[in-house]
């Protein structure tokens, strides 16, 4: 079962150098809202879009699996997934948990688009690139 954590809980758990933070938002979101700085916590940080905007529609990134495989992730390390609201990151965390990885979903997301949480990565003032 994917562990649900908030951004502040991530900060407390992310002390293992070599673990991963993977942001699955779109390039547009990275440009507009910024990117989480997982390296500030000693984590390898990657930006791999699960979905893309294509002619006004949102579609699953056809290269997502290939881009993730290129990372050559170590199954002995934790993977923390994040998106804007915790929904896309939950989907991807489940996929990677099924592949044998230890996964966490940062359920309150990056930029407070989740109505169930008072805070997010940005409002908790965690490092941004």
C-alpha positions in Angstrom: 0.0 0.0 0.0 1.4 3.4 -1.0 2.2 5.5 2.0 0.4 8.9 2.1 2.5 11.7 3.5 2.4 15.5 3.5 5.2 17.7 2.3 6.3 18.4 5.9 6.3 14.6 6.6 8.4 14.2 3.5 10.9 16.7 4.9 11.2 14.5 8.1 11.5 11.2 6.1 13.8 12.3 3.3 17.1 12.0 5.1 18.3 9.0 3.2 20.8 10.1 0.6 20.2 8.3 -2.6 16.4 8.1 -2.3 14.4 9.7 -5.1 11.9 12.5 -5.5 10.0 12.4 -8.8 7.7 15.2 -9.9 5.2 13.9 -12.4 3.6 17.3 -13.3 3.7 18.8 -16.8 6.4 21.0 -18.2 3.9 23.9 -18.1 3.4 23.4 -14.4 7.2 23.4 -13.8 7.5 26.6 -15.7 4.6 28.4 -14.0 4.9 27.1 -10.4 8.5 26.1 -10.1 10.1 22.7 -9.2 10.7 21.1 -5.8 14.4 21.0 -4.9 14.9 17.4 -3.6 18.6 17.8 -3.8 18.4 20.2 -0.9 17.4 17.0 1.1 20.1 14.8 -0.5 17.7 13.1 -2.9 18.1 12.4 -6.6 15.3 14.5 -8.1 13.7 13.8 -11.5 11.0 15.5 -13.5 9.0 13.0 -15.6 5.6 14.1 -16.9 2.8 11.5 -16.4 0.5 13.6 -18.5 1.0 16.2 -21.2 -1.1 18.9 -22.8 -1.8 18.1 -26.4 -3.8 20.6 -28.5 -5.9 21.6 -25.5 -6.4 18.0 -24.3 -4.6 16.3 -21.4 -3.2 12.9 -22.4 -1.0 10.3 -20.8 2.6 10.8 -21.8 3.3 8.1 -24.4 7.0 8.1 -23.4 6.4 8.0 -19.6 7.4 4.4 -19.1 10.5 4.8 -21.3 11.6 8.0 -19.5 11.1 6.3 -16.1 13.1 3.2 -17.2 16.0 5.4 -18.3 16.4 6.5 -14.7 17.4 3.0 -13.7 15.9 3.3 -10.2 17.2 1.2 -7.4 14.4 -0.9 -5.7 16.2 -0.6 -2.4 15.6 3.1 -2.3 12.5 5.0 -1.4 10.6 6.9 -4.1 8.7 10.0 -3.2 6.2 11.1 -5.9 4.7 14.5 -6.1 2.3 16.4 -8.5 0.2 19.5 -7.9 -2.6 17.8 -5.9 -1.5 14.2 -5.1 -3.7 12.5 -7.7 -1.3 11.9 -10.5 1.5 11.1 -8.1 -0.8 8.5 -6.4 -1.4 6.8 -9.7 2.3 6.6 -10.5 3.2 5.5 -6.9 0.7 2.6 -7.3 2.3 1.6 -10.6 5.8 1.6 -9.1 4.7 -0.1 -5.9 3.3 -2.9 -8.1 6.8 -3.1 -9.7 8.3 -3.8 -6.3 9.4 -0.3 -5.3 8.9 1.3 -1.9 6.7 4.4 -2.7 5.3 7.4 -1.0 2.7 9.9 -2.3 3.1 13.5 -1.2 -0.6 13.8 -1.0 -1.0 17.5 -0.3 1.0 18.2 -3.5 3.2 21.0 -4.7 1.1 24.0 -5.1 -2.1 23.8 -3.0 -4.5 22.6 -5.6 -5.8 19.9 -3.2 -8.8 21.2 -1.4 -8.4 18.6 1.4 -5.2 20.1 2.8 -4.4 23.4 4.3 -0.8 23.4 3.1 1.4 22.1 0.3 5.1 22.1 -0.7 5.0 25.8 -1.6 3.1 27.0 1.4 5.2 24.9 3.8 8.2 26.8 2.3 10.1 23.8 1.2 13.0 24.4 -1.2 12.1 25.3 -4.8 14.3 25.5 -7.9 
